[in-house]
Amino acid sequence: MKSNPDTGAASPEAPAETHAETERPPESEAERRRRRAVFLRELAEARELRARVQPRRTKERRMREALRMRTFRI
C-alpha cells in the first residue's frame, strides 16, 4: 500500500531516511573543545560590546554583584 501525500501518512522508509540525515558522527573531544572556545570567545566579545553600549547598566550590575559578594563573606 502506497502512502498518500495528502493524508500525511508516511511510508515505512521515511523515518529511516530522516534519521540518517539528522544522525551525525560522534565529534572528537578536541573538536568539541574548539567549538566551545569559539563560543566563549564570541560571548565575551558580546559582553564587552554591551558594556560599552550600556555603561550605566553595567555599572549597576557590577555594584549589585559586589553587594552580593559582600553579603556572603565571613
MOPAC internal coordinates of N, CA, C and O (Angstrom, degrees):
PM7 1SCF
backbone

  N    0.0000 0     0.00 0     0.00 0    0    0    0
  C    1.4543 1     0.00 0     0.00 0    1    0    0
  C    1.5301 1   108.63 1     0.00 0    2    1    0
  O    1.2310 1   120.07 1   -52.39 1    3    2    1
  N    1.3060 1   117.47 1   127.61 1    3    2    1
  C    1.4564 1   122.25 1  -178.60 1    5    3    2
  C    1.5196 1   109.79 1   -87.91 1    6    5    3
  O    1.2310 1   121.07 1   -29.23 1    7    6    5
  N    1.3452 1   115.57 1   150.77 1    7    6    5
  C    1.4642 1   119.15 1   179.54 1    9    7    6
  C    1.5161 1   109.97 1   -81.40 1   10    9    7
  O    1.2310 1   121.07 1   -30.96 1   11   10    9
  N    1.2890 1   115.55 1   149.04 1   11   10    9
  C    1.4536 1   122.31 1   179.49 1   13   11   10
  C    1.5201 1   108.02 1  -101.92 1   14   13   11
  O    1.2310 1   118.82 1   -60.60 1   15   14   13
  N    1.3416 1   119.86 1   119.40 1   15   14   13
  C    1.4661 1   121.34 1  -178.60 1   17   15   14
  C    1.5192 1   112.12 1   -62.61 1   18   17   15
  O    1.2310 1   119.82 1   153.79 1   19   18   17
  N    1.3336 1   117.96 1   -26.21 1   19   18   17
  C    1.4676 1   120.13 1  -179.04 1   21   19   18
  C    1.5221 1   112.20 1   -71.66 1   22   21   19
  O    1.2310 1   119.94 1   150.33 1   23   22   21
  N    1.3322 1   117.72 1   -29.67 1   23   22   21
  C    1.4694 1   120.47 1  -178.36 1   25   23   22
  C    1.5126 1   111.57 1   -85.40 1   26   25   23
  O    1.2310 1   119.72 1   162.38 1   27   26   25
  N    1.2967 1   118.14 1   -17.62 1   27   26   25
  C    1.4496 1   121.22 1   179.88 1   29   27   26
  C    1.5176 1   112.33 1    86.58 1   30   29   27
  O    1.2310 1   119.55 1  -178.10 1   31   30   29
  N    1.3231 1   118.46 1     1.90 1   31   30   29
  C    1.4589 1   121.16 1   178.63 1   33   31   30
  C    1.5201 1   108.78 1   -74.92 1   34   33   31
  O    1.2310 1   120.93 1   -47.43 1   35   34   33
  N    1.3012 1   115.82 1   132.57 1   35   34   33
  C    1.4587 1   119.89 1  -177.67 1   37   35   34
  C    1.5099 1   109.94 1  -101.60 1   38   37   35
  O    1.2310 1   121.29 1   -26.38 1   39   38   37
  N    1.3003 1   115.14 1   153.62 1   39   38   37
  C    1.4595 1   119.83 1   177.05 1   41   39   38
  C    1.5233 1   108.37 1   -76.08 1   42   41   39
  O    1.2310 1   119.28 1   -18.86 1   43   42   41
  N    1.3205 1   118.98 1   161.14 1   43   42   41
  C    1.4623 1   121.09 1  -179.71 1   45   43   42
  C    1.5236 1   112.87 1   -61.35 1   46   45   43
  O    1.2310 1   119.73 1   155.85 1   47   46   45
  N    1.3363 1   118.11 1   -24.15 1   47   46   45
  C    1.4629 1   120.14 1  -178.83 1   49   47   46
  C    1.5319 1   112.52 1   -77.30 1   50   49   47
  O    1.2310 1   119.40 1   157.63 1   51   50   49
  N    1.3073 1   118.74 1   -22.37 1   51   50   49
  C    1.4668 1   121.99 1  -174.69 1   53   51   50
  C    1.5279 1   112.92 1   -61.30 1   54   53   51
  O    1.2310 1   118.32 1   132.89 1   55   54   53
  N    1.3393 1   120.81 1   -47.11 1   55   54   53
  C    1.4661 1   118.26 1  -179.56 1   57   55   54
  C    1.5207 1   112.94 1   -62.61 1   58   57   55
  O    1.2310 1   120.03 1   144.47 1   59   58   57
  N    1.3221 1   117.54 1   -35.53 1   59   58   57
  C    1.4640 1   120.18 1   179.29 1   61   59   58
  C    1.5278 1   110.19 1   -65.58 1   62   61   59
  O    1.2310 1   120.19 1   141.11 1   63   62   61
  N    1.3219 1   117.24 1   -38.89 1   63   62   61
  C    1.4650 1   120.32 1  -179.89 1   65   63   62
  C    1.5300 1   110.65 1   -67.24 1   66   65   63
  O    1.2310 1   120.20 1   135.37 1   67   66   65
  N    1.3233 1   117.22 1   -44.63 1   67   66   65
  C    1.4571 1   119.33 1  -178.87 1   69   67   66
  C    1.5231 1   110.37 1   -68.20 1   70   69   67
  O    1.2310 1   120.11 1   145.46 1   71   70   69
  N    1.3391 1   117.40 1   -34.54 1   71   70   69
  C    1.4603 1   120.05 1   178.69 1   73   71   70
  C    1.5174 1   110.42 1   -65.68 1   74   73   71
  O    1.2310 1   120.20 1   140.71 1   75   74   73
  N    1.3142 1   117.22 1   -39.29 1   75   74   73
  C    1.4616 1   120.86 1   179.87 1   77   75   74
  C    1.5299 1   110.84 1   -66.65 1   78   77   75
  O    1.2310 1   120.14 1   147.01 1   79   78   77
  N    1.3264 1   117.33 1   -32.99 1   79   78   77
  C    1.4620 1   120.03 1   179.66 1   81   79   78
  C    1.5215 1   111.62 1   -71.73 1   82   81   79
  O    1.2310 1   120.06 1   142.89 1   83   82   81
  N    1.3373 1   117.49 1   -37.11 1   83   82   81
  C    1.4619 1   120.09 1  -176.83 1   85   83   82
  C    1.5129 1   112.42 1   -84.91 1   86   85   83
  O    1.2310 1   120.09 1   160.55 1   87   86   85
  N    1.3346 1   117.42 1   -19.45 1   87   86   85
  C    1.4603 1   120.08 1  -178.60 1   89   87   86
  C    1.5201 1   109.84 1   -74.61 1   90   89   87
  O    1.2310 1   121.10 1   -51.16 1   91   90   89
  N    1.3259 1   115.50 1   128.84 1   91   90   89
  C    1.4640 1   120.79 1   179.55 1   93   91   90
  C    1.5180 1   108.95 1  -112.91 1   94   93   91
  O    1.2310 1   120.57 1   -28.87 1   95   94   93
  N    1.3098 1   116.51 1   151.13 1   95   94   93
  C    1.4667 1   117.36 1   174.38 1   97   95   94
  C    1.5346 1   108.71 1   -67.04 1   98   97   95
  O    1.2310 1   119.92 1   -32.10 1   99   98   97
  N    1.3106 1   117.76 1   147.90 1   99   98   97
  C    1.4712 1   118.68 1  -179.72 1  101   99   98
  C    1.5237 1   110.83 1   -61.23 1  102  101   99
  O    1.2310 1   120.97 1   -47.68 1  103  102  101
  N    1.3307 1   115.76 1   132.32 1  103  102  101
  C    1.4604 1   118.75 1  -178.14 1  105  103  102
  C    1.5229 1   110.17 1   -82.16 1  106  105  103
  O    1.2310 1   120.97 1   -28.05 1  107  106  105
  N    1.2925 1   115.76 1   151.95 1  107  106  105
  C    1.4568 1   120.15 1  -179.07 1  109  107  106
  C    1.5236 1   109.61 1   -75.30 1  110  109  107
  O    1.2310 1   121.79 1   -18.39 1  111  110  109
  N    1.3131 1   114.17 1   161.61 1  111  110  109
  C    1.4682 1   120.65 1  -179.75 1  113  111  110
  C    1.5356 1   110.43 1   -63.47 1  114  113  111
  O    1.2310 1   120.47 1   141.04 1  115  114  113
  N    1.3178 1   116.70 1   -38.96 1  115  114  113
  C    1.4664 1   120.73 1   179.48 1  117  115  114
  C    1.5233 1   111.08 1   -65.28 1  118  117  115
  O    1.2310 1   120.60 1   140.31 1  119  118  117
  N    1.3235 1   116.46 1   -39.69 1  119  118  117
  C    1.4613 1   120.25 1   179.12 1  121  119  118
  C    1.5331 1   110.84 1   -65.81 1  122  121  119
  O    1.2310 1   120.75 1   138.96 1  123  122  121
  N    1.3227 1   116.18 1   -41.04 1  123  122  121
  C    1.4647 1   120.42 1   178.83 1  125  123  122
  C    1.5282 1   110.15 1   -63.82 1  126  125  123
  O    1.2310 1   120.51 1   136.81 1  127  126  125
  N    1.3355 1   116.63 1   -43.19 1  127  126  125
  C    1.4676 1   120.36 1   178.75 1  129  127  126
  C    1.5192 1   111.78 1   -63.67 1  130  129  127
  O    1.2310 1   120.36 1   141.32 1  131  130  129
  N    1.3349 1   116.92 1   -38.68 1  131  130  129
  C    1.4630 1   120.75 1   179.00 1  133  131  130
  C    1.5205 1   110.73 1   -64.27 1  134  133  131
  O    1.2310 1   120.63 1   134.84 1  135  134  133
  N    1.3477 1   116.41 1   -45.16 1  135  134  133
  C    1.4650 1   119.73 1   178.53 1  137  135  134
  C    1.5267 1   110.83 1   -63.04 1  138  137  135
  O    1.2310 1   120.70 1   141.17 1  139  138  137
  N    1.3243 1   116.26 1   -38.83 1  139  138  137
  C    1.4676 1   120.75 1   179.97 1  141  139  138
  C    1.5298 1   110.42 1   -65.86 1  142  141  139
  O    1.2310 1   120.48 1   138.66 1  143  142  141
  N    1.3319 1   116.69 1   -41.34 1  143  142  141
  C    1.4591 1   120.75 1   178.71 1  145  143  142
  C    1.5277 1   111.21 1   -62.25 1  146  145  143
  O    1.2310 1   120.64 1   138.12 1  147  146  145
  N    1.3224 1   116.39 1   -41.88 1  147  146  145
  C    1.4711 1   120.60 1   178.04 1  149  147  146
  C    1.5240 1   109.51 1   -62.48 1  150  149  147
  O    1.2310 1   120.63 1   134.88 1  151  150  149
  N    1.3376 1   116.40 1   -45.12 1  151  150  149
  C    1.4581 1   120.36 1  -179.56 1  153  151  150
  C    1.5287 1   111.23 1   -61.42 1  154  153  151
  O    1.2310 1   120.14 1   133.74 1  155  154  153
  N    1.3238 1   117.35 1   -46.26 1  155  154  153
  C    1.4645 1   120.42 1  -178.79 1  157  155  154
  C    1.5255 1   111.38 1   -65.54 1  158  157  155
  O    1.2310 1   120.47 1   144.01 1  159  158  157
  N    1.3373 1   116.71 1   -35.99 1  159  158  157
  C    1.4679 1   119.95 1   177.90 1  161  159  158
  C    1.5258 1   110.47 1   -64.92 1  162  161  159
  O    1.2310 1   120.36 1   136.35 1  163  162  161
  N    1.3368 1   116.92 1   -43.65 1  163  162  161
  C    1.4624 1   120.54 1   178.60 1  165  163  162
  C    1.5265 1   111.29 1   -66.34 1  166  165  163
  O    1.2310 1   120.31 1   143.22 1  167  166  165
  N    1.3228 1   117.01 1   -36.78 1  167  166  165
  C    1.4616 1   120.78 1   177.85 1  169  167  166
  C    1.5277 1   110.59 1   -64.00 1  170  169  167
  O    1.2310 1   120.29 1   137.42 1  171  170  169
  N    1.3157 1   117.06 1   -42.58 1  171  170  169
  C    1.4634 1   120.76 1   178.40 1  173  171  170
  C    1.5330 1   110.56 1   -63.49 1  174  173  171
  O    1.2310 1   120.44 1   139.09 1  175  174  173
  N    1.3311 1   116.77 1   -40.91 1  175  174  173
  C    1.4666 1   119.97 1   177.72 1  177  175  174
  C    1.5248 1   110.96 1   -62.39 1  178  177  175
  O    1.2310 1   120.51 1   138.96 1  179  178  177
  N    1.3181 1   116.63 1   -41.04 1  179  178  177
  C    1.4669 1   120.52 1   179.74 1  181  179  178
  C    1.5204 1   110.67 1   -64.68 1  182  181  179
  O    1.2310 1   120.41 1   140.03 1  183  182  181
  N    1.3241 1   116.82 1   -39.97 1  183  182  181
  C    1.4773 1   120.02 1   178.24 1  185  183  182
  C    1.5183 1   111.21 1   -65.24 1  186  185  183
  O    1.2310 1   120.34 1   139.32 1  187  186  185
  N    1.3345 1   116.95 1   -40.68 1  187  186  185
  C    1.4660 1   120.33 1   178.54 1  189  187  186
  C    1.5266 1   110.35 1   -63.46 1  190  189  187
  O    1.2310 1   120.84 1   137.51 1  191  190  189
  N    1.3154 1   115.99 1   -42.49 1  191  190  189
  C    1.4626 1   120.12 1   178.91 1  193  191  190
  C    1.5259 1   110.45 1   -62.26 1  194  193  191
  O    1.2310 1   120.60 1   135.75 1  195  194  193
  N    1.3208 1   116.47 1   -44.25 1  195  194  193
  C    1.4636 1   119.91 1   179.53 1  197  195  194
  C    1.5367 1   110.40 1   -63.44 1  198  197  195
  O    1.2310 1   120.25 1   142.45 1  199  198  197
  N    1.3196 1   117.12 1   -37.55 1  199  198  197
  C    1.4644 1   120.52 1   178.71 1  201  199  198
  C    1.5308 1   110.69 1   -64.25 1  202  201  199
  O    1.2310 1   120.38 1   142.78 1  203  202  201
  N    1.3359 1   116.89 1   -37.22 1  203  202  201
  C    1.4653 1   119.41 1   178.43 1  205  203  202
  C    1.5208 1   111.61 1   -72.05 1  206  205  203
  O    1.2310 1   120.55 1   143.26 1  207  206  205
  N    1.3354 1   116.55 1   -36.74 1  207  206  205
  C    1.4545 1   120.61 1  -175.80 1  209  207  206
  C    1.5275 1   111.36 1   -78.07 1  210  209  207
  O    1.2310 1   120.36 1   144.49 1  211  210  209
  N    1.3291 1   116.92 1   -35.51 1  211  210  209
  C    1.4647 1   120.96 1  -177.08 1  213  211  210
  C    1.5364 1   109.87 1  -123.71 1  214  213  211
  O    1.2310 1   119.67 1  -110.68 1  215  214  213
  N    1.3266 1   118.23 1    69.32 1  215  214  213
  C    1.4667 1   119.55 1  -175.45 1  217  215  214
  C    1.5322 1   113.26 1   -63.65 1  218  217  215
  O    1.2310 1   120.02 1   147.49 1  219  218  217
  N    1.3226 1   117.57 1   -32.51 1  219  218  217
  C    1.4527 1   119.37 1  -178.10 1  221  219  218
  C    1.5334 1   111.21 1   -65.92 1  222  221  219
  O    1.2310 1   121.10 1   134.21 1  223  222  221
  N    1.3193 1   115.49 1   -45.79 1  223  222  221
  C    1.4653 1   119.37 1   178.33 1  225  223  222
  C    1.5206 1   110.88 1   -62.84 1  226  225  223
  O    1.2310 1   120.72 1   142.04 1  227  226  225
  N    1.3225 1   116.24 1   -37.96 1  227  226  225
  C    1.4573 1   120.02 1  -179.96 1  229  227  226
  C    1.5142 1   110.18 1   -64.20 1  230  229  227
  O    1.2310 1   120.32 1   137.66 1  231  230  229
  N    1.3240 1   116.99 1   -42.34 1  231  230  229
  C    1.4624 1   120.45 1   179.78 1  233  231  230
  C    1.5248 1   110.11 1   -64.13 1  234  233  231
  O    1.2310 1   120.45 1   136.98 1  235  234  233
  N    1.3180 1   116.74 1   -43.02 1  235  234  233
  C    1.4628 1   120.30 1   178.40 1  237  235  234
  C    1.5226 1   110.70 1   -61.99 1  238  237  235
  O    1.2310 1   120.51 1   138.39 1  239  238  237
  N    1.3193 1   116.62 1   -41.61 1  239  238  237
  C    1.4628 1   120.62 1  -179.91 1  241  239  238
  C    1.5188 1   111.00 1   -63.97 1  242  241  239
  O    1.2310 1   120.69 1   137.11 1  243  242  241
  N    1.3547 1   116.28 1   -42.89 1  243  242  241
  C    1.4618 1   119.77 1   178.48 1  245  243  242
  C    1.5212 1   110.99 1   -62.53 1  246  245  243
  O    1.2310 1   120.60 1   138.88 1  247  246  245
  N    1.3320 1   116.46 1   -41.12 1  247  246  245
  C    1.4644 1   119.75 1  -179.56 1  249  247  246
  C    1.5278 1   110.92 1   -65.87 1  250  249  247
  O    1.2310 1   119.98 1   137.28 1  251  250  249
  N    1.3241 1   117.64 1   -42.72 1  251  250  249
  C    1.4723 1   120.59 1   177.79 1  253  251  250
  C    1.5237 1   111.07 1   -62.55 1  254  253  251
  O    1.2310 1   120.84 1   137.78 1  255  254  253
  N    1.3394 1   116.00 1   -42.22 1  255  254  253
  C    1.4572 1   119.78 1   179.48 1  257  255  254
  C    1.5237 1   110.97 1   -64.18 1  258  257  255
  O    1.2310 1   120.05 1   138.81 1  259  258  257
  N    1.3382 1   117.51 1   -41.19 1  259  258  257
  C    1.4610 1   120.88 1   178.64 1  261  259  258
  C    1.5307 1   110.58 1   -63.59 1  262  261  259
  O    1.2310 1   120.31 1   138.15 1  263  262  261
  N    1.3242 1   117.01 1   -41.85 1  263  262  261
  C    1.4606 1   121.01 1   178.31 1  265  263  262
  C    1.5250 1   110.21 1   -62.66 1  266  265  263
  O    1.2310 1   120.63 1   137.94 1  267  266  265
  N    1.3223 1   116.39 1   -42.06 1  267  266  265
  C    1.4569 1   120.72 1   178.83 1  269  267  266
  C    1.5187 1   110.73 1   -62.59 1  270  269  267
  O    1.2310 1   120.30 1   138.49 1  271  270  269
  N    1.3138 1   117.03 1   -41.51 1  271  270  269
  C    1.4661 1   120.37 1  -179.50 1  273  271  270
  C    1.5257 1   111.31 1   -66.99 1  274  273  271
  O    1.2310 1   120.44 1   141.39 1  275  274  273
  N    1.3559 1   116.77 1   -38.61 1  275  274  273
  C    1.4576 1   120.08 1   177.84 1  277  275  274
  C    1.5121 1   111.69 1   -65.59 1  278  277  275
  O    1.2310 1   120.35 1   146.90 1  279  278  277
  N    1.3180 1   116.94 1   -33.10 1  279  278  277
  C    1.4614 1   122.12 1  -176.86 1  281  279  278
  C    1.5225 1   110.82 1   -60.70 1  282  281  279
  O    1.2310 1   119.83 1   143.83 1  283  282  281
  N    1.3391 1   117.94 1   -36.17 1  283  282  281
  C    1.4398 1   120.67 1  -174.43 1  285  283  282
  C    1.5256 1   113.65 1   -98.58 1  286  285  283
  O    1.2310 1   119.42 1  -175.23 1  287  286  285
  N    1.3021 1   118.71 1     4.77 1  287  286  285
  C    1.4639 1   120.24 1   177.32 1  289  287  286
  C    1.5187 1   110.30 1   -76.94 1  290  289  287
  O    1.2310 1   121.44 1   -29.65 1  291  290  289
  N    1.3039 1   114.84 1   150.35 1  291  290  289
  C    1.4727 1   120.05 1   179.77 1  293  291  290
  C    1.4984 1   110.31 1   -95.27 1  294  293  291
  O    1.2310 1   120.10 1   180.00 1  295  294  293

